[in-house]
C-alpha cells in the first residue's frame, strides 16, 4: 500500500472513531498518519478538531494554522481557527479569521454567526444585527440563530420585536429556555407583568438555580404589587446564594415594608455580619429596631451613622429626630 493510500485509510479510521466519541482511538490513528510525514489539510483539520472537542484549544490552534500554511484558501480551516481563537479570547484574530472564511465561502452561516457574537461582545449591535440577519437568511430553520437576533432586539430596546421572535421560537419548541427568558424579559420591560411572570416561571422550572432570572421574576412581582410573592422569590435566591449582599438588603427592606419587623431584623443583622460597612443596611436595621421598640439600640445605630460623611448621615439624622419626637 502506498503512503498516500495508507494516509487516507488512517485518516478515515480516525474520523470514524472521532465521530463515535472515541478520542483516544482517533488520536492513535491520526498520530500514525502524522508519522507518515505527508502534510495533509484534512488530517490537520481533523486532528485540530479532535483537540477542540476536548477543550484543548492551545493544542488545536497550531494544527489549523499549519493547515492554512498548506492551503490558505481552505474555508474550513479558517472557520476552525476562528472558533478556536474565540475560545482563547483572541477576539481580534478571530474576527479576521471569520472574515477570511466568508471571503472564501460567503454562504458559511457559522462564520456569520461567529461574527455576530463577536460584534455583540464589543457592543456593536448594528453590525451584530446585520450578521445575524445574514446567518438567518442562510439557515432560516435554526432556532439558535433566531434567538441570537432576538437578543440584539432585546439589547437595543426593541422589546416587541424581541418578543415576536421568542414567541415564534416557542411555537416551534415550547421548552426553548433562551426564548422563555427573552419573552419574559421583553414583557417585563414593557410592563406586562402577568405575561412576564408566566414566561419567567416556565424558564425557572427548567433552571431553578438561575439567580439573575429569579431576580427578574421578583422584580415583576414587586412591580405588579405582589409584594409577598416578590419577598418569597428573594428568599429562594438566598437559598441558592446566602451571601448575596444586594438581595439580602432588598429582602430586609421589603420585610420592613410588609411590617414583618422580626424578619427584617434577622435579614439586616445577618447582612451586617457579612458586610459590616453596608451603610444602607445599618440605617434600615435601626429602623427595624425602632419598630421592635428597641429604641435605645436604634438610636445607637443612627448616632453612629451621623459620623458618616455621605448621604446616610442625613437619613440617620431624620430617623433620630423622629425617635426623639416620640419620647
Protein Blocks (a to p, Z undefined) as FASTA:
>chain_A
ZZklmmmmmmmmmmmmmmnopaklmmmmmmmmmmnopacfklmmmmmmmmmmnopaklmm
mmmmmmmmmmmmlmklmmmmmmmmmmnopaklmmmmmmmmmmmmmmlmklmmmmmmmmmm
nopaklmmmmmmmmmmmmmmbmklmmmmmmmmmmnopaklmmmmmmmmmmmmmmlmklmm
mmmmmmmmnopaklmmmmmmmmmmmmmmlmklmmmmmmmmmmnopamlmmmmmmmmmmmm
mmlmklmmmmmmmmmmnopaklmmmmmmmmmmmmmmlmklmmmmmmmmmmnopaklmmmm
mmmmmmpcblmlmmmmmmmmmmmmmZZ
